[in-house]
Amino acid sequence: MDFNVLDYYAIPDGVTKCTDAIQAAIDRCSENGGRVIFPPGKYLSGTLRLRSNVELHLESGATLISSLNEADMIDFSKDFDDDNDDTGWEGGCFLYACHERNITISGTGIIDGQGREVFFDDEPEGALKECPLNVKGFRPRMSFLEDIENLTIMDVTFKDSAFWTLHMAGCNGVRIENIRIMNNKRGPNTDGIDPDCCKNVIIRGCNIVSGDDCIVIKSTAPMYKKYGESENVVVSGCILKTNCTAIKVGTETYGDIHDVIVSDCVIRDCIRGIGIWSRDGGEIYNIIAHHISGNTRNFASCAERIDGVCTWWGEGEPIFISVAKRANVDRLPGKVHDVYIDHMVMKSEAPIIIAGENFSPVTNVEIKDIRILFTDQSNRKEMALDERPSERGRVIGKLPEVVLRETEDVTVEGILSIDDSMKEYIFET
Protein backbone atom coordinates (compact mmCIF):
# COMPACT_ATOMS: atom_id res chain seq x y z
CA MET A 1 0.00 0.00 0.00
CA ASP A 2 1.05 3.60 -0.59
CA PHE A 3 0.72 6.27 2.09
CA ASN A 4 0.91 9.79 0.67
CA VAL A 5 2.26 12.30 3.20
CA LEU A 6 -0.15 14.92 1.83
CA ASP A 7 -3.03 12.77 3.10
CA TYR A 8 -1.56 13.18 6.58
CA TYR A 9 -1.53 16.98 6.21
CA ALA A 10 2.14 17.53 5.37
CA ILE A 11 2.53 21.01 3.85
CA PRO A 12 5.18 20.99 1.10
CA ASP A 13 6.23 24.65 1.29
CA GLY A 14 9.72 24.17 2.80
CA VAL A 15 8.78 26.38 5.75
CA THR A 16 6.06 24.57 7.69
CA LYS A 17 7.46 21.79 9.88
CA CYS A 18 5.96 18.47 8.77
CA THR A 19 7.48 16.13 11.36
CA ASP A 20 4.23 14.91 12.91
CA ALA A 21 2.47 14.42 9.58
CA ILE A 22 5.33 12.44 8.04
CA GLN A 23 5.84 10.36 11.17
CA ALA A 24 2.14 9.52 11.25
CA ALA A 25 2.37 8.24 7.66
CA ILE A 26 5.45 6.14 8.54
CA ASP A 27 3.82 4.65 11.63
CA ARG A 28 0.61 3.82 9.77
CA CYS A 29 2.56 2.28 6.90
CA SER A 30 4.58 0.08 9.23
CA GLU A 31 1.47 -1.71 10.49
CA ASN A 32 1.21 -3.80 7.32
CA GLY A 33 4.12 -2.58 5.21
CA GLY A 34 4.22 -0.38 2.13
CA ARG A 35 5.52 2.92 0.77
CA VAL A 36 5.44 6.41 2.23
CA ILE A 37 5.20 8.71 -0.80
CA PHE A 38 6.56 12.25 -1.04
CA PRO A 39 5.05 14.01 -4.10
CA PRO A 40 6.91 17.03 -5.58
CA GLY A 41 7.40 19.79 -3.03
CA LYS A 42 9.63 20.77 -0.12
CA TYR A 43 9.09 19.07 3.24
CA LEU A 44 10.81 20.49 6.34
CA SER A 45 11.06 18.07 9.25
CA GLY A 46 12.77 17.18 12.51
CA THR A 47 13.98 13.64 13.22
CA LEU A 48 11.97 10.95 11.45
CA ARG A 49 12.01 7.49 12.99
CA LEU A 50 11.95 4.89 10.22
CA ARG A 51 10.08 1.65 10.91
CA SER A 52 10.21 -1.95 9.74
CA ASN A 53 8.73 -2.85 6.36
CA VAL A 54 8.56 0.79 5.24
CA GLU A 55 9.88 2.27 2.01
CA LEU A 56 10.44 6.02 2.12
CA HIS A 57 9.95 7.06 -1.52
CA LEU A 58 10.76 10.55 -2.82
CA GLU A 59 9.29 11.28 -6.22
CA SER A 60 11.14 13.47 -8.70
CA GLY A 61 10.80 17.06 -7.52
CA ALA A 62 10.39 16.11 -3.85
CA THR A 63 12.89 17.47 -1.31
CA LEU A 64 12.95 16.31 2.31
CA ILE A 65 14.71 18.99 4.38
CA SER A 66 16.39 18.47 7.75
CA SER A 67 15.64 20.94 10.52
CA LEU A 68 18.70 22.47 12.19
CA ASN A 69 16.85 23.13 15.45
CA GLU A 70 18.31 20.98 18.21
CA ALA A 71 14.90 20.68 19.86
CA ASP A 72 13.64 18.86 16.73
CA MET A 73 16.30 16.14 16.83
CA ILE A 74 16.64 12.80 18.64
CA ASP A 75 19.81 12.58 20.75
CA PHE A 76 20.47 9.00 19.66
CA SER A 77 23.91 8.73 21.33
CA LYS A 78 23.27 10.08 24.83
CA ASP A 79 24.15 6.71 26.40
CA PHE A 80 27.13 5.84 24.19
CA ASP A 81 30.53 5.43 25.88
CA ASP A 82 33.51 6.26 23.67
CA ASP A 83 36.89 7.72 24.68
CA ASN A 84 37.67 8.74 21.09
CA ASP A 85 36.66 12.37 20.67
CA ASP A 86 37.28 12.20 16.90
CA THR A 87 34.18 10.06 16.36
CA GLY A 88 31.86 12.95 17.18
CA TRP A 89 28.66 11.40 18.53
CA GLU A 90 27.02 14.68 19.46
CA GLY A 91 24.50 16.48 17.27
CA GLY A 92 21.58 14.10 16.95
CA CYS A 93 20.35 12.86 13.56
CA PHE A 94 17.67 13.49 10.95
CA LEU A 95 16.75 9.99 9.72
CA TYR A 96 16.83 7.48 12.58
CA ALA A 97 16.09 3.79 12.95
CA CYS A 98 17.07 1.22 15.56
CA HIS A 99 16.39 -2.54 15.80
CA GLU A 100 14.21 -2.59 12.67
CA ARG A 101 14.12 -4.66 9.48
CA ASN A 102 13.31 -4.26 5.80
CA ILE A 103 13.77 -0.50 5.44
CA THR A 104 14.15 1.18 2.04
CA ILE A 105 14.88 4.78 1.04
CA SER A 106 14.24 5.26 -2.67
CA GLY A 107 13.22 7.61 -5.47
CA THR A 108 14.81 10.36 -7.51
CA GLY A 109 14.10 13.13 -5.02
CA ILE A 110 16.51 14.94 -2.69
CA ILE A 111 17.27 14.71 1.03
CA ASP A 112 18.74 18.05 2.11
CA GLY A 113 20.80 18.44 5.30
CA GLN A 114 21.17 22.24 5.03
CA GLY A 115 24.91 22.14 5.68
CA ARG A 116 25.21 25.47 3.89
CA GLU A 117 23.57 27.07 6.95
CA VAL A 118 26.24 25.85 9.40
CA PHE A 119 29.46 26.30 7.39
CA PHE A 120 31.09 29.65 6.77
CA ASP A 121 34.27 30.93 5.15
CA ASP A 122 36.60 33.43 6.81
CA GLU A 123 39.31 33.27 4.17
CA PRO A 124 40.62 36.68 3.06
CA GLU A 125 39.58 37.99 -0.33
CA GLY A 126 41.63 36.36 -3.09
CA ALA A 127 42.75 33.34 -1.02
CA LEU A 128 42.60 29.85 -2.51
CA LYS A 129 39.39 28.20 -1.41
CA GLU A 130 40.58 24.81 -0.14
CA CYS A 131 40.81 25.07 3.66
CA PRO A 132 38.13 23.54 5.89
CA LEU A 133 35.17 25.81 6.44
CA ASN A 134 34.34 27.02 9.93
CA VAL A 135 31.27 25.73 11.74
CA LYS A 136 28.54 27.59 13.56
CA GLY A 137 25.60 26.30 15.54
CA PHE A 138 23.98 22.88 15.77
CA ARG A 139 24.64 20.32 13.04
CA PRO A 140 23.01 16.87 13.06
CA ARG A 141 23.97 13.76 11.15
CA MET A 142 21.91 13.15 8.05
CA SER A 143 21.17 9.64 9.35
CA PHE A 144 21.90 7.07 12.04
CA LEU A 145 20.60 3.61 11.19
CA GLU A 146 21.38 1.04 13.88
CA ASP A 147 20.87 -2.72 13.81
CA ILE A 148 18.80 -2.81 10.63
CA GLU A 149 18.31 -6.18 8.94
CA ASN A 150 17.92 -5.67 5.18
CA LEU A 151 18.54 -1.99 4.47
CA THR A 152 18.26 -0.65 0.92
CA ILE A 153 19.05 2.90 -0.21
CA MET A 154 18.82 3.59 -3.94
CA ASP A 155 18.60 6.40 -6.48
CA VAL A 156 18.16 9.22 -3.95
CA THR A 157 20.35 12.35 -3.85
CA PHE A 158 21.68 13.40 -0.45
CA LYS A 159 22.62 17.06 -0.47
CA ASP A 160 24.50 19.39 1.87
CA SER A 161 24.88 17.16 4.90
CA ALA A 162 25.96 19.11 7.98
CA PHE A 163 27.78 16.07 9.46
CA TRP A 164 28.08 12.40 8.45
CA THR A 165 25.65 11.50 5.68
CA LEU A 166 24.87 7.76 5.85
CA HIS A 167 25.95 6.17 9.13
CA MET A 168 24.91 2.52 9.34
CA ALA A 169 25.83 0.87 12.65
CA GLY A 170 25.54 -2.85 13.30
CA CYS A 171 23.45 -3.40 10.15
CA ASN A 172 23.30 -6.70 8.28
CA GLY A 173 22.37 -6.98 4.61
CA VAL A 174 22.90 -3.47 3.24
CA ARG A 175 22.51 -2.43 -0.39
CA ILE A 176 23.35 1.15 -1.39
CA GLU A 177 23.04 1.64 -5.11
CA ASN A 178 22.99 4.46 -7.64
CA ILE A 179 22.80 7.26 -5.08
CA ARG A 180 24.41 10.68 -5.20
CA ILE A 181 25.93 12.43 -2.19
CA MET A 182 26.64 16.06 -2.98
CA ASN A 183 28.20 17.68 0.10
CA ASN A 184 30.41 20.74 0.44
CA LYS A 185 33.94 19.56 -0.35
CA ARG A 186 35.29 21.90 2.32
CA GLY A 187 32.71 20.98 4.94
CA PRO A 188 34.40 19.24 7.90
CA ASN A 189 33.04 15.83 8.98
CA THR A 190 30.73 15.50 5.98
CA ASP A 191 31.55 11.82 5.39
CA GLY A 192 29.68 10.08 2.61
CA ILE A 193 28.97 6.48 3.67
CA ASP A 194 30.09 5.02 7.03
CA PRO A 195 29.45 1.28 7.51
CA ASP A 196 30.25 0.82 11.21
CA CYS A 197 30.41 -2.78 12.49
CA CYS A 198 28.19 -3.79 9.56
CA LYS A 199 28.07 -7.13 7.77
CA ASN A 200 27.24 -8.05 4.17
CA VAL A 201 27.30 -4.58 2.62
CA ILE A 202 27.18 -3.72 -1.10
CA ILE A 203 27.86 -0.14 -2.24
CA ARG A 204 27.58 0.16 -6.00
CA GLY A 205 27.37 2.82 -8.68
CA CYS A 206 27.46 5.84 -6.37
CA ASN A 207 28.69 9.37 -7.06
CA ILE A 208 30.02 10.99 -3.89
CA VAL A 209 31.41 14.46 -3.20
CA SER A 210 32.27 15.06 0.45
CA GLY A 211 34.42 17.19 2.75
CA ASP A 212 35.50 14.14 4.71
CA ASP A 213 36.08 10.53 3.67
CA CYS A 214 33.78 9.35 0.87
CA ILE A 215 33.41 5.74 2.04
CA VAL A 216 34.87 4.77 5.40
CA ILE A 217 34.54 1.31 6.94
CA LYS A 218 35.00 1.42 10.68
CA SER A 219 34.45 -0.22 14.02
CA THR A 220 33.63 2.33 16.71
CA ALA A 221 33.81 1.45 20.40
CA PRO A 222 30.09 1.46 21.29
CA MET A 223 29.02 -0.32 18.10
CA TYR A 224 31.73 -3.01 18.42
CA LYS A 225 30.58 -3.78 21.97
CA LYS A 226 27.04 -4.32 20.65
CA TYR A 227 27.51 -5.86 17.20
CA GLY A 228 31.05 -7.19 16.78
CA GLU A 229 33.34 -6.91 13.80
CA SER A 230 32.92 -5.38 10.33
CA GLU A 231 33.00 -7.91 7.52
CA ASN A 232 32.01 -8.66 3.95
CA VAL A 233 31.91 -5.23 2.33
CA VAL A 234 31.95 -4.74 -1.46
CA VAL A 235 32.41 -1.31 -3.09
CA SER A 236 32.28 -1.10 -6.87
CA GLY A 237 31.76 1.31 -9.74
CA CYS A 238 31.82 4.54 -7.71
CA ILE A 239 33.08 8.04 -8.52
CA LEU A 240 34.62 9.66 -5.44
CA LYS A 241 35.77 13.19 -4.74
CA THR A 242 36.85 14.55 -1.35
CA ASN A 243 39.42 16.66 0.46
CA CYS A 244 40.10 13.57 2.58
CA THR A 245 40.36 9.85 1.71
CA ALA A 246 38.32 8.29 -1.08
CA ILE A 247 38.03 4.80 0.44
CA LYS A 248 39.19 4.30 4.00
CA VAL A 249 39.36 1.58 6.62
CA GLY A 250 39.57 3.10 10.13
CA THR A 251 40.54 5.18 11.97
CA GLU A 252 38.10 3.77 14.51
CA THR A 253 39.22 0.13 14.70
CA TYR A 254 38.12 -1.28 18.05
CA GLY A 255 36.97 -4.50 16.39
CA ASP A 256 38.26 -6.51 13.44
CA ILE A 257 37.57 -5.35 9.88
CA HIS A 258 38.01 -7.94 7.17
CA ASP A 259 36.99 -9.21 3.75
CA VAL A 260 36.60 -5.89 1.97
CA ILE A 261 36.72 -5.64 -1.84
CA VAL A 262 36.97 -2.34 -3.72
CA SER A 263 36.88 -2.36 -7.52
CA ASP A 264 36.38 -0.23 -10.63
CA CYS A 265 36.32 3.17 -8.95
CA VAL A 266 37.41 6.62 -10.10
CA ILE A 267 39.06 8.91 -7.54
CA ARG A 268 39.20 12.63 -8.32
CA ASP A 269 40.99 15.37 -6.35
CA CYS A 270 41.19 13.36 -3.14
CA ILE A 271 43.93 13.88 -0.58
CA ARG A 272 44.35 10.09 -0.34
CA GLY A 273 43.17 7.20 -2.48
CA ILE A 274 43.04 3.90 -0.57
CA GLY A 275 43.74 4.32 3.16
CA ILE A 276 43.99 1.92 6.09
CA TRP A 277 44.41 3.18 9.67
CA SER A 278 44.86 0.81 12.63
CA ARG A 279 44.55 2.70 15.92
CA ASP A 280 42.37 0.85 18.44
CA GLY A 281 43.26 -2.83 18.72
CA GLY A 282 41.18 -4.47 16.00
CA GLU A 283 42.76 -6.62 13.31
CA ILE A 284 42.45 -5.54 9.65
CA TYR A 285 42.91 -8.16 6.97
CA ASN A 286 41.77 -9.48 3.60
CA ILE A 287 41.49 -6.04 2.03
CA ILE A 288 41.46 -6.14 -1.79
CA ALA A 289 41.41 -3.16 -4.18
CA HIS A 290 41.76 -3.28 -7.96
CA HIS A 291 41.13 -1.21 -11.08
CA ILE A 292 41.33 2.23 -9.48
CA SER A 293 42.12 5.38 -11.45
CA GLY A 294 42.24 9.15 -10.94
CA ASN A 295 44.39 11.53 -8.92
CA THR A 296 45.36 12.42 -5.38
CA ARG A 297 46.71 15.81 -4.38
CA ASN A 298 47.71 18.07 -1.54
CA PHE A 299 45.71 21.15 -0.58
CA ALA A 300 48.45 23.75 -0.39
CA SER A 301 46.44 26.80 0.68
CA CYS A 302 45.48 24.99 3.85
CA ALA A 303 49.14 24.49 4.81
CA GLU A 304 49.82 28.17 4.23
CA ARG A 305 46.97 29.23 6.47
CA ILE A 306 47.46 27.46 9.80
CA ASP A 307 51.06 27.68 11.01
CA GLY A 308 52.31 25.46 8.21
CA VAL A 309 50.14 22.50 9.24
CA CYS A 310 47.31 21.37 6.97
CA THR A 311 44.13 20.59 8.87
CA TRP A 312 43.18 18.01 6.25
CA TRP A 313 45.01 14.76 7.10
CA GLY A 314 47.24 13.68 4.21
CA GLU A 315 49.62 14.93 1.55
CA GLY A 316 48.31 13.35 -1.65
CA GLU A 317 49.18 9.66 -1.20
CA PRO A 318 47.68 7.09 -3.61
CA ILE A 319 47.98 4.32 -0.98
CA PHE A 320 48.34 4.85 2.78
CA ILE A 321 48.61 2.02 5.32
CA SER A 322 49.39 3.00 8.89
CA VAL A 323 49.64 1.25 12.24
CA ALA A 324 50.31 3.74 15.02
CA LYS A 325 49.37 4.57 18.58
CA ARG A 326 46.96 7.41 19.22
CA ALA A 327 48.36 10.40 21.11
CA ASN A 328 47.58 10.56 24.83
CA VAL A 329 45.84 7.16 24.85
CA ASP A 330 47.19 3.97 26.49
CA ARG A 331 45.45 1.70 23.98
CA LEU A 332 47.66 -0.02 21.37
CA PRO A 333 46.72 -0.35 17.71
CA GLY A 334 45.95 -3.73 16.21
CA LYS A 335 47.47 -5.52 13.22
CA VAL A 336 47.19 -5.02 9.46
CA HIS A 337 47.92 -7.95 7.15
CA ASP A 338 46.89 -9.52 3.86
CA VAL A 339 46.26 -6.44 1.76
CA TYR A 340 46.20 -6.78 -2.05
CA ILE A 341 46.07 -3.84 -4.48
CA ASP A 342 46.49 -4.05 -8.24
CA HIS A 343 45.78 -2.21 -11.47
CA MET A 344 45.89 1.31 -10.08
CA VAL A 345 46.60 4.24 -12.41
CA MET A 346 47.03 7.54 -10.58
CA LYS A 347 48.58 10.98 -10.64
CA SER A 348 49.72 11.73 -7.11
CA GLU A 349 51.65 14.24 -5.06
CA ALA A 350 52.96 12.06 -2.23
CA PRO A 351 54.50 8.61 -1.82
CA ILE A 352 52.96 5.24 -1.18
CA ILE A 353 53.08 4.85 2.61
CA ILE A 354 53.19 1.48 4.41
CA ALA A 355 54.19 2.11 8.00
CA GLY A 356 53.86 -0.19 11.00
CA GLU A 357 55.40 -0.29 14.47
CA ASN A 358 58.00 -2.66 15.89
CA PHE A 359 55.33 -4.25 18.11
CA SER A 360 52.90 -4.48 15.18
CA PRO A 361 54.51 -4.58 11.72
CA VAL A 362 52.37 -4.41 8.57
CA THR A 363 52.62 -7.85 6.97
CA ASN A 364 51.81 -9.59 3.71
CA VAL A 365 50.99 -6.65 1.44
CA GLU A 366 51.09 -7.11 -2.34
CA ILE A 367 50.82 -4.09 -4.63
CA LYS A 368 51.34 -4.81 -8.31
CA ASP A 369 50.51 -3.66 -11.83
CA ILE A 370 50.31 -0.04 -10.77
CA ARG A 371 51.28 3.10 -12.65
CA ILE A 372 51.82 6.20 -10.52
CA LEU A 373 53.01 9.56 -11.85
CA PHE A 374 54.21 11.82 -9.03
CA THR A 375 53.49 15.34 -10.24
CA ASP A 376 52.83 18.68 -8.56
CA GLN A 377 49.15 19.61 -8.82
CA SER A 378 48.84 22.21 -6.08
CA ASN A 379 52.02 24.31 -5.98
CA ARG A 380 53.00 22.51 -2.80
CA LYS A 381 55.53 24.04 -0.41
CA GLU A 382 56.88 20.96 1.39
CA MET A 383 56.67 17.19 1.73
CA ALA A 384 55.67 15.49 4.98
CA LEU A 385 54.83 12.11 6.44
CA ASP A 386 51.41 12.68 8.00
CA GLU A 387 50.22 9.91 10.33
CA ARG A 388 47.55 11.84 12.18
CA PRO A 389 45.83 10.92 14.39
CA SER A 390 48.84 9.42 16.17
CA GLU A 391 51.74 10.15 18.48
CA ARG A 392 53.88 10.59 15.38
CA GLY A 393 51.79 13.42 13.99
CA ARG A 394 53.05 15.14 10.84
CA VAL A 395 56.80 15.26 10.13
CA ILE A 396 58.23 17.43 7.34
CA GLY A 397 61.01 15.98 5.17
CA LYS A 398 61.89 14.51 1.79
CA LEU A 399 60.64 11.00 1.11
CA PRO A 400 61.15 8.21 -1.44
CA GLU A 401 58.36 7.10 -3.76
CA VAL A 402 57.59 4.18 -1.41
CA VAL A 403 57.95 4.59 2.35
CA LEU A 404 58.29 1.33 4.29
CA ARG A 405 58.62 1.18 8.08
CA GLU A 406 58.31 -1.95 10.20
CA THR A 407 56.94 -4.17 7.45
CA GLU A 408 57.26 -7.85 6.54
CA ASP A 409 56.57 -9.54 3.21
CA VAL A 410 55.68 -6.38 1.30
CA THR A 411 55.86 -6.27 -2.51
CA VAL A 412 55.41 -3.13 -4.64
CA GLU A 413 55.62 -3.63 -8.40
CA GLY A 414 54.77 -1.21 -11.17
CA ILE A 415 55.85 1.98 -12.90
CA LEU A 416 56.56 4.83 -10.50
CA SER A 417 57.72 7.98 -12.26
CA ILE A 418 58.53 11.46 -10.98
CA ASP A 419 58.36 14.60 -13.08
CA ASP A 420 60.60 17.61 -12.49
CA SER A 421 57.98 19.45 -10.45
CA MET A 422 58.34 16.92 -7.62
CA LYS A 423 62.06 16.18 -7.48
CA GLU A 424 62.63 18.92 -4.94
CA TYR A 425 60.36 17.07 -2.53
CA ILE A 426 60.83 13.36 -3.32
CA PHE A 427 64.09 11.48 -3.72
CA GLU A 428 64.15 9.26 -6.79
CA THR A 429 65.17 5.81 -5.49
Phi, psi and omega in degrees: 000150176257140179235104184279126183296336177294330178290345178254018172073028168291138181250112189273054181254359180076001182240316180285130181285126187250017187306307185296320181295314181292319180295324177298319178295319179297313182296319179294319180297323186291344182298321179232355181092151178154202183242137169261117189260132171250104174292171179308140182145177181244125187240109178272136185206154165276195182307132173249127178266113180282146185240165179299145174063030180240133171253120175271114189240117179258114178291162176302129183096354178267135176231122176260119192249129178282132169294152173247018177268120184302327180295342181270357190247143172285131173273082189291341189249017187298336182255006181284144178242114184210123181274003180263104182295337183294336184295320175070069182279342185291163172112349181068189181208159182274300178260122188229140172206146180211129178059047178239178179213154175058062177249136177229139169241122189216178176106172182256017176277191188235140170247118192248120180269355178060033178303332180300339181275347183247349178257141175215158188247124176246022177293143177294157179303131178092352180287153174294138187262076181229344183290158175301140175287156174278163186238139175228140172075193185279137179218107181277158166299152172291324181204154166218112187239104189250132174054053177258128174264118182071084179244127179234130175229120186214142170074341186288153170255125172260129190232135168057048174296143178272343178211207180306146185270291179247105178248105176258127184235120178066026180273154179226124181083070184247132174232117176242117190219133169061033177261162172241136172239113185242082179259169175290123185293346177253006181279117182295142175068017180268057176308154176276285184233125183238089170284118187240109183055038179260159180229142174061068186243132173239124176238116191219137170066034184257150177243114189234128169240125184212161177265357171227191188304138181291305178229121184226118182264124189217174179217089183284162185299307183292327181285325178296321179299327182274319196236355177081202193284168174263132182203154174062071180238128179240127176238125182211149170062037182251153173248123192231132181218125183198157172278002176240222186264138182293304179228121191228143168246121185105193001283338180289111187222054180288328177244170180296149173229122185206162180058068178241130178237128177239129183212152168055051180241150175251129181246125182233126174050049174258153178283335173217153180269274176258124182229140176229122179241121169253122184225341196231017172107338180286156180265136181242123183201165183056057177252122184235131176224134179208154181057067179240133179222163177136218181210150171236147186208161174275161175244090195295323184298330179295317180295328180289332190279320192243079174050036176077004181244120180287132179279348166280133176285127175121163185234355184115030183281136175288323180225132182221117178234122189220128169245119182202157180276138174295151175289139173061029177226135181285339185295137177269151174290171178265214182241150173237126179205161178057070177240130185230121181229130179211162178053059174248131177235113188218150161258128187221164182244001181214163186289169163287129182244125172226103192225115175251194176237161183297332178274351180206076179291152172281127187232150174056066176244128179236116177239121185213164179053047179246155177223108183241125171255117176273112185217143181288124179241357189219016181055050186294155184254342184197165172248148180209154169261110187252109180246022177296145356276125179191169174296334184283333177062222182237121185242123182280138176164159178290149184222155172283174180296330178233121179258120177240130175217125179052065179233158175222137176056056178248131178236130174233116182230135177156192180255112178245114183236148183237127175271172188299334183294342185251351189291343174289337188250335182236131172287139173274119185231000000 
